[in-house]
Amino acid sequence: MSGRIERRFAALKEANRAALVTYLCAGDPDPQTSATLIAGLPEAGADVIEIGMPFTDPMADGPTIQAGSLRALQAGMTLAGTLELVRGFRRRDGETPIVLMGYYNPIYHYGAERFLDDAKAAGVDGLIVVDLPPEEDDELCLPALAKGLCFIRLATPTTDDRRLPKVLRNTSGFIYYVSMTGITGVGAPVVDLVGQAVARLRRHTSLPVAVGFGIRTAQQAAEVAKVADAAVVGSALVDCIARSLDERGRATAGLAAALHGQVQALAEGVRGARR
């Protein structure tokens, strides 16, 4: 399978730099603002965009992303709306890889086969479905691969060498290494441990290794970019949205500039990491 994700990581490998992967929740704080925020990510320096599919019970997400998901749902965002957001993005950008991240419940209710067809048609490149383990590959992973969508797995500090081959078996696009146990947005990665973990993963797979959970600053992103193929930043960006809302929870005039400025700083950190 050779698509946008593979082409992007191949180009970055050629340039000897890591990727900046940014996460935003679809529809946060409202659908129109969300579309503006996502549209500006590539110019600000995002190499791959993860878009969260809002869900009422995001078990792996900390309070920051839970709050972003709740704001999106309260603003009327749905899974169909998320796909429409991607379609709108694709009308302007045909190259930046987009990965949808979330949970199986909304996909199940939408209809798995219909979802895969609609996601592919909208311009989605890959999926991260947090609560579908390898034992359930028949449910969504294998059908996704058959339709040309990457299925990206999470590996964690507790994924041992016996479990890892099963996790990697049908993984494509990249492997997402969760740099610490627990939920998103809490703590910070320890770079030495991350380096060891990435080296272990590379002994098992030739896929790019992206590292996320806990990366909040340009310096942290740069440290991770020295040892991994990508640094993933989510909670820090969703926090930026929360800080830029008025007392009624609505977007302020400075929100887009604040968020894109933060992405630009993160991108500069990542791009300068291997110089």
N, C-alpha and C positions, 0 to 999 in steps of 0.2 A: 504494500500500500504506500503510495507516494502522494501526499497531499500537502496542504498548507503548513501543517505542523512539522512534517519531516523536512520540507524545503526551508522553513525558517531556522530550524536547529542546524541543518547542514550549512546554511549561509553563515550562521553565527560561529560555528566551529571553524569554518574557513577564515573568519575574521579574528579568531582566537579571543572570543569574549562570550560571557554568559548572557542568558536572556533575563529580562525583567518581565515577570508574569504578574499582572495586576488582577485583583478580584473586586468586583462590585456586585451588589445584589440588584437584580432586574427590578426596576420600578421604584428604587429608593432615591430620593424621598417621594417622588411622584413620577409617573411614566415619562412625561415630557422632559423634565430635568434629567432623569436617568439617561434618556437617549442622547442628550447634549453631553453629559459627562462621559459616556462610553465613546461617543464619536470623537472626542478630543484626546483619548488615551494614546493612540499611535503617535500623533505629533508630539505629545509630551514625553514619549520615550518607551511606552509599553511595547514589548515584542510579541507577547501572547496575552490574550484577554480571557479571563475566566469570568463568567456571568453566573451568579447564583440564582437558582430557581426558588422563589420564595415558598416557604413551607411553615406551617404552624408549629411544628415540633422538631426543630433541627438539632438532633441529639449531640452531634460532634462540635457544634458551634458555641462559642462563648457568648456572653451577654451583648457584646458589641454587634456581632452579626445577627444574633437573634433580634435585636432591636431594629436593625436595618430591614430584616425580613418582615417584621411586623409593620413597619412604616409602609413598606411596599404593598403588603396585603391590604392595609387600611386605605391605601390610595387606589385600590382596585386592580392591582397587578395579578395576572393569572399566568398559567403556563402558556396558553395561547398568546397572551400579551408579550411574554418573554420571547417567543419565536418571532413575533412581529417586530420586536426591538432588534433582533438579529437581522431580519430582512431589511429594515431601514438602514442599519449599519452597512450591510453589504451593497446597498445602492451607491455608497460613497467609497467603500474600501473592499477590494476584492482579494487582498493579500494577507492581512493580519489574521492569524489563526484565532478562532473563537472556540472555547470549551465551556460547555454548560456543566455546572456543578450543583449537586443537590441530593435529593432522596427519592426513593422509588415510589412512594405513595402517590404523589401528583402524576407521575408518568403512568402508573397503573390505572388511575382513574381516567386519564386522558385516552388510554389505550396504547399499549406498548408499540405495536406495529405502526399505528397511525402516527404516534409521536416520532418514531425513527424516520419515517418517510417525510414528515413535515419538518423535522430538524434538518435533515439533509437538504431538502429543498430550500430552506431558509438560509443556508450557508453555514451551519454549524459544522465544526471539524472533529470534535471529540466530546466525550462524556466522562464525568466523574460522578459515580453514583455511590455515595458513601456507605449505604447500608445493604449493598448486594455483594456478598462474599463470593470467592471463586466457585464455591460449591453450587451457586445459583447461576452459573454462566449461561445455561440454556434459556434463562428467563429474559435477559436483555443483552448481555455481552456478545454472545455469538451472533444473534440477529443483527446487532449494531455493526459488528465487523463485516458481516455479509453485505451490508448496505454501504460500506465504505466509510463508516464512522470509527474513529479511534476510541478505544475503551481504556481509560487511564486508571491505574490502580494506585492505592495508597499503600506504602510500606511504613512501618513504625519502628521505634527502638525495640519493641517486643517481638517483631517478626524475625524468628530465628531461621537458621539455615535449612531446617526441615520444612518450614512453612513457605519459605521464600519462592522455591520453584513453582509451587501451586499458585501463588500470587502473581508471578510473572508470566505464567503459561499463555494466557490470552491477552496480555497487556500490549498496548500499542501506543505510539505517539511519544509518550515519555512516562517515566515512573515518578510518582509524587512521594517524596520522602517527608513524613511528618516528623519534624526535628525533636519533638518531645511528646511525652505521654500527656493526655488530658485534652482540654478543649482549646479552640482557637483563641488567640488574643491574650493569652496568659503566659507570663514568663518570657524568656528570650533564649534563643539557641546558643549552645556552647560550641564554638567553632571547631575546636579540636575533636570533639565527639562527632560533629557533623562530618568532618573530613574522613574520619575512620569509617563512618556509616556509608558514606558515598563510595569509598574505596571498596567496601564489602559488596555493595550493590553492583558495582562495575565488574566484579569478578563473576557475577551471575548473569549480567545482561549487557547488551551493547546499546540499549535505549538511553537517551539523555536522562539525567537525574535532576529533577527540580526539587528544591527544598523550601518548605513553608512552615507555618505556625510560629509566631513570635517575632518575625522580622518586622521591625517598625521604623528603623532609621536608615539613612543612606549608608552610614558606616557599617551597620549590621548586614545590609544587603551586599555591600562590597566584600565583606569578610566571607560571606557565603558564596559569592560569585567567584572567589578565588579557588574554591574546592569543588563546586557543583556546576552543573550546566545551566541552572536557572535559579533565581531567587524569587519566591512567591510572596507578595504582600497583599493582605486583605484587610485585616482588622484596623490597621492604621489608617487606611483610606476610608473605610466606613465610619471610623471615628471622626475623620475630617468632615464628612457630610454632617454628622450629628452636631458638631461644633458650629457649623455654618447655617443652622436653622434658626428661624425667629422663635418668639415665645409661643407661637401657635404650631410650631413644627413644620413650617413652610420654608422652602428654599429662599435664601437671601441672594441679592445681586452678586455678591462676591464668591458664591459657592464654587462655580466652575473654575474660576481663576485660582482659588485656594487649592482645590483638589489637583488640578493639572500642574500647579507649581510644585506640589508635594511629589507627584509622579516624576516630574522633571529632575528633582533633586535625587530621588531614588535611582533614576536611570543614569545620572552622572556618576553616582557611586558604583553602580554595577559596571558601567563602561570603562571606568578607570581602574578597576580591580586588578587587571592583569598587566597593566603597563609597567 
